[in-house]
Amino acid sequence: MLQFLSRRLLYMIPTVFLVSVVTFAIIQLPPGDYLDSLAAELSDNGGLDEGTRLALEAQYGLGQPMHVQYFKWMKGVLLEGNFGISFEKNLPVNDLIWDRLGWTFAISTLTLLFIWIIALPIGIYSAVRKYSFGDYLATFLGFIGLAVPNFLLALVMMYVAFKYFGQSVGGLVSPQYLEEAWSWDKFIDLLKHIWMPIVVVGTSGAAALIRIMRANLLDELYRPYVVTARAKGMSEFQLLLRYPVRVALNPFVSTIGWILPTLVSGEIIVAVVMNLPTTGPLLLRALLVQDMYLAGSLILIVSMLTVLGTLISDLLLAWIDPRIRYQ
């Protein structure tokens, strides 16, 4: 297992390097830069004078070639943990993203747990009771979950919560707790609000994994080894969990590689609609104004989550099925 982990960690080094190069190149693709966006915003007030433009170019190094800017950025990231300066806010990117990243990771982790708790038992039930009323109901709700946009579900849930339950909507706590220090009452208020973005963001992921688990388990339920174990008198529940479910979990676990970054990047519109203090609105604004280092840092983190999610899924797969370590 240690050798397997070492190989996967070595593979991550060139992957992360290539991801950083592609990330920086993508940020540079749109024509112009932050100063052009700033000049467009100030056009009604006379625009950005040439002296100020030259001073800002010298301050941020925007006049340098792209590869020079890239190595300057990566040097700060790798050696100092410094992601650069946000052009728009004139603040270190580190000061802007870490607090929001904490909320993003918290919501994403809880959403991932919510997806598994919902998808695993429903997927097993749908496979074992295929073509039953419960199976058709799960299938119908799954298709609804996949079809309804997250932001529309967020709007509906916010309307219902405000109209019929009198709950404040928008944000993770009520307005009176925004500036207060953490207390038991504030924590309880957080619990009253945080379940809504978890359900909204996790609905489509849970619906997809229910279908995946059902299909995987149906492929295993009628294999010869299951028939043999049943013929030997093993109880149905014990047989189900020991053999077919364990095998069917392989593709189920491998989805962590794409679910983890999808949860972080997919909550952008939901975060804007629900006014969440996460990285979503920050990334959207940075892309709109071409705030290069801020947008690049956030995209790099989301991309690294893909690599991290793949590593986690590989380790879980190797733990569930030892054959993977040797093949």
HELIX and SHEET records of a PDB file:
HELIX    1   1 LEU A    2  GLN A   28  1                                  27    
HELIX    2   2 TYR A   34  GLU A   41  1                                   8    
HELIX    3   3 SER A   43  ASN A   45  5                                   3    
HELIX    4   4 GLU A   50  TYR A   60  1                                  11    
HELIX    5   5 MET A   66  LYS A   75  1                                  10    
HELIX    6   6 GLY A   76  GLU A   80  3                                   5    
HELIX    7   7 VAL A   93  VAL A  128  1                                  36    
HELIX    8   8 PHE A  133  ALA A  147  1                                  15    
HELIX    9   9 ASN A  150  PHE A  165  1                                  16    
HELIX   10  10 PRO A  175  TYR A  177  5                                   3    
HELIX   11  11 TRP A  184  LEU A  221  1                                  38    
HELIX   12  12 PRO A  224  ALA A  231  1                                   8    
HELIX   13  13 GLU A  236  ARG A  242  1                                   7    
HELIX   14  14 PRO A  244  SER A  254  1                                  11    
HELIX   15  15 ILE A  256  SER A  265  1                                  10    
HELIX   16  16 ILE A  268  MET A  274  1                                   7    
HELIX   17  17 THR A  279  LEU A  288  1                                  10    
HELIX   18  18 MET A  292  ILE A  320  1                                  29    
HELIX   19  19 ARG A  323  TYR A  326  1                                   4    
SHEET    1   A 2 ILE A  85  SER A  86  0                                        
SHEET    2   A 2 LEU A  91  PRO A  92 -1                                        
END                                                                             
